[in-house]
Amino acid sequence: MPDEIIDELRAIRNEMRRLSENQMMTSRAISGLRDDLELMIRAEIGGLFAHLETRLEHRIDQVVRKIAE
């Protein structure tokens, strides 16, 4: 009976170790995804602002030309 208990405790410790390793790997993966997501969002927002700036410049040019005529 004591050998069975010791074997069960070893199995539980091994499982806890594997769970801890999996948690660490998952945390690293999530951290990497967060960095990638932040970069993608910044790029998207930057692109949207650049497009808006271009549209505004074109519109201002149109208005200035009309006023100049």
Wavefront OBJ file of the C-alpha trace (Angstrom):
o trace
v 0.000 0.000 0.000
v 2.693 2.609 0.820
v 4.377 1.946 -2.559
v 1.083 2.661 -4.307
v 0.766 5.953 -2.443
v 4.339 6.932 -3.289
v 3.758 6.087 -6.958
v 0.557 8.133 -6.960
v 2.354 11.096 -5.346
v 5.083 10.887 -8.003
v 2.463 10.840 -10.743
v 0.727 13.865 -9.207
v 4.035 15.770 -8.939
v 4.867 14.975 -12.566
v 1.442 16.148 -13.684
v 1.802 19.363 -11.664
v 5.213 19.956 -13.254
v 3.766 19.439 -16.740
v 0.886 21.800 -15.950
v 3.330 24.438 -14.732
v 5.433 24.091 -17.894
v 2.315 24.341 -20.060
v 1.201 27.449 -18.207
v 4.591 29.078 -18.757
v 4.549 28.237 -22.469
v 1.000 29.571 -22.795
v 1.930 32.808 -21.024
v 4.859 33.335 -23.389
v 2.684 32.626 -26.417
v 0.030 35.080 -25.236
v 2.682 37.709 -24.597
v 3.996 37.254 -28.136
v 0.491 37.487 -29.551
v -0.145 40.651 -27.577
v 2.958 42.250 -29.102
v 1.886 41.160 -32.602
v -1.638 42.427 -32.032
v -0.364 45.777 -30.787
v 1.827 46.136 -33.881
v -1.069 45.251 -36.190
v -3.399 47.737 -34.509
v -0.799 50.506 -34.657
v -0.177 49.803 -38.348
v -3.908 49.819 -39.103
v -4.482 53.076 -37.245
v -1.440 54.629 -38.901
v -2.768 53.615 -42.318
v -6.196 55.035 -41.549
v -4.715 58.348 -40.429
v -2.516 58.534 -43.535
v -5.554 57.907 -45.734
v -7.565 60.536 -43.859
v -4.720 63.037 -44.193
v -4.557 62.428 -47.953
v -8.323 62.881 -48.333
v -8.221 66.098 -46.330
v -5.334 67.446 -48.393
v -7.223 66.715 -51.622
v -10.361 68.352 -50.282
v -8.449 71.432 -49.122
v -6.802 71.673 -52.543
v -10.241 71.545 -54.201
v -11.585 74.293 -51.946
v -8.522 76.494 -52.479
v -8.807 76.078 -56.270
v -12.488 77.039 -56.166
v -11.726 80.099 -54.084
v -8.885 81.082 -56.440
v -11.181 80.919 -59.477
l 1 2 3 4 5 6 7 8 9 10 11 12 13 14 15 16 17 18 19 20 21 22 23 24 25 26 27 28 29 30 31 32 33 34 35 36 37 38 39 40 41 42 43 44 45 46 47 48 49 50 51 52 53 54 55 56 57 58 59 60 61 62 63 64 65 66 67 68 69
